[in-house]
Amino acid sequence: MEPKVSEDTSLAEILKIPQADKILAKYNLPCLTCPFAKLEMEKLKIGDICKMYKINLKNLLKELNKIYKK
């Protein structure tokens, strides 16, 4: 079974997926430009980030998993 992106996936892992940064930017994820986030990418979970910034986690995961399969 293919691994999938979940709410517990770290931002660092997601950014290893080609084109994921474009999807995260589309959702205005502030962590992409935050200097503090760069220090904690391994610890930052996408589910927690979405809760903090009121980003639609379900839709974001759906898009990330579409490109993850490719």
N, CA, C and O atoms as a GROMACS GRO file, in nm:
protein
  280
    1MET      N    1   0.085  -0.119   0.000
    1MET     CA    2   0.000   0.000   0.000
    1MET      C    3   0.089   0.125   0.000
    1MET      O    4   0.186   0.134   0.075
    2GLU      N    5   0.054   0.218  -0.083
    2GLU     CA    6   0.131   0.343  -0.093
    2GLU      C    7   0.113   0.428   0.031
    2GLU      O    8   0.002   0.441   0.082
    3PRO      N    9   0.222   0.486   0.080
    3PRO     CA   10   0.204   0.580   0.190
    3PRO      C   11   0.132   0.705   0.142
    3PRO      O   12   0.148   0.746   0.027
    4LYS      N   13   0.053   0.763   0.228
    4LYS     CA   14  -0.022   0.883   0.191
    4LYS      C   15   0.009   0.996   0.286
    4LYS      O   16   0.057   0.976   0.397
    5VAL      N   17  -0.019   1.114   0.240
    5VAL     CA   18  -0.004   1.232   0.324
    5VAL      C   19  -0.125   1.236   0.418
    5VAL      O   20  -0.239   1.223   0.374
    6SER      N   21  -0.099   1.253   0.548
    6SER     CA   22  -0.206   1.260   0.646
    6SER      C   23  -0.187   1.384   0.732
    6SER      O   24  -0.090   1.459   0.714
    7GLU      N   25  -0.279   1.406   0.824
    7GLU     CA   26  -0.268   1.523   0.911
    7GLU      C   27  -0.144   1.517   0.999
    7GLU      O   28  -0.101   1.619   1.052
    8ASP      N   29  -0.087   1.398   1.016
    8ASP     CA   30   0.034   1.381   1.098
    8ASP      C   31   0.164   1.388   1.019
    8ASP      O   32   0.272   1.372   1.076
    9THR      N   33   0.155   1.412   0.890
    9THR     CA   34   0.274   1.423   0.806
    9THR      C   35   0.343   1.557   0.833
    9THR      O   36   0.277   1.660   0.841
   10SER      N   37   0.475   1.553   0.848
   10SER     CA   38   0.547   1.678   0.876
   10SER      C   39   0.558   1.763   0.750
   10SER      O   40   0.551   1.714   0.638
   11LEU      N   41   0.574   1.890   0.772
   11LEU     CA   42   0.590   1.983   0.661
   11LEU      C   43   0.715   1.950   0.581
   11LEU      O   44   0.717   1.964   0.459
   12ALA      N   45   0.819   1.906   0.649
   12ALA     CA   46   0.944   1.868   0.581
   12ALA      C   47   0.920   1.754   0.483
   12ALA      O   48   0.971   1.756   0.371
   13GLU      N   49   0.843   1.654   0.523
   13GLU     CA   50   0.813   1.539   0.436
   13GLU      C   51   0.729   1.584   0.315
   13GLU      O   52   0.753   1.541   0.203
   14ILE      N   53   0.631   1.669   0.340
   14ILE     CA   54   0.544   1.716   0.232
   14ILE      C   55   0.625   1.794   0.130
   14ILE      O   56   0.602   1.781   0.009
   15LEU      N   57   0.719   1.874   0.176
   15LEU     CA   58   0.797   1.955   0.083
   15LEU      C   59   0.893   1.872  -0.003
   15LEU      O   60   0.952   1.925  -0.098
   16LYS      N   61   0.910   1.746   0.028
   16LYS     CA   62   0.991   1.657  -0.055
   16LYS      C   63   0.913   1.610  -0.178
   16LYS      O   64   0.972   1.560  -0.274
   17ILE      N   65   0.782   1.627  -0.176
   17ILE     CA   66   0.697   1.586  -0.288
   17ILE      C   67   0.704   1.694  -0.396
   17ILE      O   68   0.677   1.811  -0.369
   18PRO      N   69   0.742   1.654  -0.518
   18PRO     CA   70   0.746   1.754  -0.626
   18PRO      C   71   0.611   1.824  -0.644
   18PRO      O   72   0.506   1.759  -0.644
   19GLN      N   73   0.613   1.952  -0.658
   19GLN     CA   74   0.496   2.038  -0.679
   19GLN      C   75   0.414   2.065  -0.552
   19GLN      O   76   0.318   2.141  -0.557
   20ALA      N   77   0.450   2.004  -0.440
   20ALA     CA   78   0.372   2.025  -0.316
   20ALA      C   79   0.378   2.170  -0.271
   20ALA      O   80   0.280   2.223  -0.218
   21ASP      N   81   0.492   2.234  -0.291
   21ASP     CA   82   0.504   2.374  -0.249
   21ASP      C   83   0.403   2.463  -0.319
   21ASP      O   84   0.354   2.560  -0.261
   22LYS      N   85   0.372   2.431  -0.444
   22LYS     CA   86   0.272   2.511  -0.518
   22LYS      C   87   0.132   2.495  -0.458
   22LYS      O   88   0.057   2.591  -0.449
   23ILE      N   89   0.099   2.374  -0.418
   23ILE     CA   90  -0.031   2.350  -0.355
   23ILE      C   91  -0.037   2.420  -0.219
   23ILE      O   92  -0.138   2.482  -0.186
   24LEU      N   93   0.069   2.409  -0.142
   24LEU     CA   94   0.071   2.476  -0.011
   24LEU      C   95   0.060   2.627  -0.027
   24LEU      O   96  -0.007   2.693   0.052
   25ALA      N   97   0.124   2.682  -0.128
   25ALA     CA   98   0.116   2.826  -0.155
   25ALA      C   99  -0.027   2.866  -0.195
   25ALA      O  100  -0.074   2.973  -0.157
   26LYS      N  101  -0.093   2.780  -0.270
   26LYS     CA  102  -0.232   2.806  -0.312
   26LYS      C  103  -0.323   2.821  -0.190
   26LYS      O  104  -0.419   2.898  -0.192
   27TYR      N  105  -0.291   2.747  -0.083
   27TYR     CA  106  -0.370   2.755   0.040
   27TYR      C  107  -0.317   2.862   0.136
   27TYR      O  108  -0.361   2.871   0.250
   28ASN      N  109  -0.223   2.943   0.087
   28ASN     CA  110  -0.165   3.052   0.166
   28ASN      C  111  -0.105   3.005   0.298
   28ASN      O  112  -0.123   3.068   0.402
   29LEU      N  113  -0.035   2.894   0.292
   29LEU     CA  114   0.030   2.841   0.412
   29LEU      C  115   0.142   2.935   0.452
   29LEU      O  116   0.242   2.946   0.380
   30PRO      N  117   0.129   3.003   0.566
   30PRO     CA  118   0.229   3.103   0.605
   30PRO      C  119   0.365   3.042   0.638
   30PRO      O  120   0.466   3.113   0.634
   31CYS      N  121   0.370   2.916   0.669
   31CYS     CA  122   0.496   2.851   0.708
   31CYS      C  123   0.602   2.851   0.597
   31CYS      O  124   0.721   2.839   0.624
   32LEU      N  125   0.558   2.864   0.474
   32LEU     CA  126   0.653   2.860   0.362
   32LEU      C  127   0.748   2.979   0.364
   32LEU      O  128   0.861   2.969   0.314
   33THR      N  129   0.704   3.091   0.419
   33THR     CA  130   0.788   3.211   0.421
   33THR      C  131   0.834   3.249   0.561
   33THR      O  132   0.906   3.348   0.578
   34CYS      N  133   0.794   3.172   0.660
   34CYS     CA  134   0.829   3.205   0.798
   34CYS      C  135   0.968   3.152   0.833
   34CYS      O  136   0.994   3.032   0.820
   35PRO      N  137   1.057   3.240   0.878
   35PRO     CA  138   1.193   3.195   0.912
   35PRO      C  139   1.195   3.097   1.030
   35PRO      O  140   1.282   3.010   1.036
   36PHE      N  141   1.101   3.111   1.122
   36PHE     CA  142   1.096   3.019   1.237
   36PHE      C  143   1.051   2.880   1.194
   36PHE      O  144   1.098   2.780   1.248
   37ALA      N  145   0.959   2.873   1.098
   37ALA     CA  146   0.910   2.744   1.050
   37ALA      C  147   1.022   2.663   0.987
   37ALA      O  148   1.026   2.541   1.000
   38LYS      N  149   1.114   2.732   0.920
   38LYS     CA  150   1.225   2.661   0.856
   38LYS      C  151   1.309   2.583   0.957
   38LYS      O  152   1.369   2.482   0.923
   39LEU      N  153   1.313   2.631   1.080
   39LEU     CA  154   1.388   2.564   1.185
   39LEU      C  155   1.313   2.443   1.243
   39LEU      O  156   1.374   2.355   1.303
   40GLU      N  157   1.182   2.441   1.223
   40GLU     CA  158   1.100   2.337   1.285
   40GLU      C  159   1.022   2.251   1.186
   40GLU      O  160   0.926   2.185   1.226
   41MET      N  161   1.061   2.251   1.060
   41MET     CA  162   0.984   2.179   0.957
   41MET      C  163   0.962   2.031   0.990
   41MET      O  164   0.859   1.974   0.956
   42GLU      N  165   1.060   1.970   1.056
   42GLU     CA  166   1.047   1.828   1.090
   42GLU      C  167   0.938   1.805   1.197
   42GLU      O  168   0.877   1.698   1.202
   43LYS      N  169   0.914   1.906   1.280
   43LYS     CA  170   0.818   1.891   1.389
   43LYS      C  171   0.678   1.940   1.352
   43LYS      O  172   0.580   1.894   1.409
   44LEU      N  173   0.670   2.031   1.257
   44LEU     CA  174   0.540   2.088   1.221
   44LEU      C  175   0.455   1.987   1.145
   44LEU      O  176   0.494   1.940   1.038
   45LYS      N  177   0.340   1.953   1.201
   45LYS     CA  178   0.246   1.860   1.136
   45LYS      C  179   0.144   1.940   1.058
   45LYS      O  180   0.095   2.043   1.105
   46ILE      N  181   0.112   1.893   0.939
   46ILE     CA  182   0.021   1.968   0.851
   46ILE      C  183  -0.116   1.987   0.917
   46ILE      O  184  -0.180   2.090   0.896
   47GLY      N  185  -0.161   1.890   0.994
   47GLY     CA  186  -0.291   1.903   1.062
   47GLY      C  187  -0.291   2.017   1.162
   47GLY      O  188  -0.388   2.092   1.171
   48ASP      N  189  -0.182   2.030   1.238
   48ASP     CA  190  -0.172   2.138   1.337
   48ASP      C  191  -0.165   2.274   1.269
   48ASP      O  192  -0.226   2.371   1.314
   49ILE      N  193  -0.090   2.281   1.160
   49ILE     CA  194  -0.077   2.407   1.086
   49ILE      C  195  -0.214   2.451   1.035
   49ILE      O  196  -0.251   2.568   1.046
   50CYS      N  197  -0.288   2.356   0.978
   50CYS     CA  198  -0.421   2.390   0.924
   50CYS      C  199  -0.515   2.438   1.034
   50CYS      O  200  -0.594   2.530   1.012
   51LYS      N  201  -0.509   2.377   1.152
   51LYS     CA  202  -0.594   2.422   1.263
   51LYS      C  203  -0.557   2.564   1.305
   51LYS      O  204  -0.644   2.647   1.328
   52MET      N  205  -0.425   2.590   1.315
   52MET     CA  206  -0.380   2.722   1.359
   52MET      C  207  -0.423   2.833   1.265
   52MET      O  208  -0.462   2.942   1.308
   53TYR      N  209  -0.417   2.804   1.135
   53TYR     CA  210  -0.444   2.909   1.036
   53TYR      C  211  -0.578   2.892   0.965
   53TYR      O  212  -0.605   2.958   0.865
   54LYS      N  213  -0.661   2.803   1.018
   54LYS     CA  214  -0.796   2.781   0.964
   54LYS      C  215  -0.794   2.749   0.814
   54LYS      O  216  -0.869   2.806   0.735
   55ILE      N  217  -0.706   2.656   0.778
   55ILE     CA  218  -0.694   2.610   0.639
   55ILE      C  219  -0.772   2.480   0.629
   55ILE      O  220  -0.768   2.398   0.721
   56ASN      N  221  -0.843   2.459   0.518
   56ASN     CA  222  -0.924   2.340   0.499
   56ASN      C  223  -0.833   2.218   0.481
   56ASN      O  224  -0.780   2.194   0.372
   57LEU      N  225  -0.814   2.142   0.587
   57LEU     CA  226  -0.724   2.027   0.588
   57LEU      C  227  -0.769   1.919   0.490
   57LEU      O  228  -0.687   1.862   0.418
   58LYS      N  229  -0.897   1.892   0.488
   58LYS     CA  230  -0.951   1.785   0.401
   58LYS      C  231  -0.918   1.811   0.255
   58LYS      O  232  -0.868   1.723   0.185
   59ASN      N  233  -0.944   1.933   0.210
   59ASN     CA  234  -0.916   1.967   0.069
   59ASN      C  235  -0.767   1.968   0.040
   59ASN      O  236  -0.723   1.924  -0.066
   60LEU      N  237  -0.689   2.019   0.134
   60LEU     CA  238  -0.544   2.024   0.116
   60LEU      C  239  -0.486   1.883   0.104
   60LEU      O  240  -0.405   1.857   0.016
   61LEU      N  241  -0.528   1.793   0.193
   61LEU     CA  242  -0.479   1.655   0.188
   61LEU      C  243  -0.521   1.586   0.058
   61LEU      O  244  -0.445   1.509   0.000
   62LYS      N  245  -0.642   1.615   0.015
   62LYS     CA  246  -0.691   1.556  -0.111
   62LYS      C  247  -0.600   1.596  -0.228
   62LYS      O  248  -0.562   1.512  -0.309
   63GLU      N  249  -0.566   1.724  -0.235
   63GLU     CA  250  -0.479   1.772  -0.343
   63GLU      C  251  -0.337   1.716  -0.331
   63GLU      O  252  -0.277   1.676  -0.431
   64LEU      N  253  -0.284   1.713  -0.210
   64LEU     CA  254  -0.149   1.661  -0.190
   64LEU      C  255  -0.141   1.513  -0.224
   64LEU      O  256  -0.042   1.468  -0.283
   65ASN      N  257  -0.243   1.437  -0.189
   65ASN     CA  258  -0.242   1.295  -0.219
   65ASN      C  259  -0.259   1.266  -0.368
   65ASN      O  260  -0.214   1.163  -0.416
   66LYS      N  261  -0.323   1.356  -0.440
   66LYS     CA  262  -0.332   1.340  -0.587
   66LYS      C  263  -0.194   1.346  -0.650
   66LYS      O  264  -0.162   1.263  -0.736
   67ILE      N  265  -0.113   1.442  -0.609
   67ILE     CA  266   0.019   1.453  -0.669
   67ILE      C  267   0.117   1.351  -0.612
   67ILE      O  268   0.215   1.317  -0.676
   68TYR      N  269   0.090   1.303  -0.491
   68TYR     CA  270   0.178   1.206  -0.427
   68TYR      C  271   0.178   1.075  -0.506
   68TYR      O  272   0.280   1.006  -0.513
   69LYS      N  273   0.064   1.041  -0.563
   69LYS     CA  274   0.050   0.916  -0.639
   69LYS      C  275   0.131   0.914  -0.767
   69LYS      O  276   0.167   0.808  -0.816
   70LYS      N  277   0.159   1.032  -0.821
   70LYS     CA  278   0.227   1.040  -0.951
   70LYS      C  279   0.371   0.998  -0.942
   70LYS      O  280   0.442   0.998  -1.043
   0.00000   0.00000   0.00000
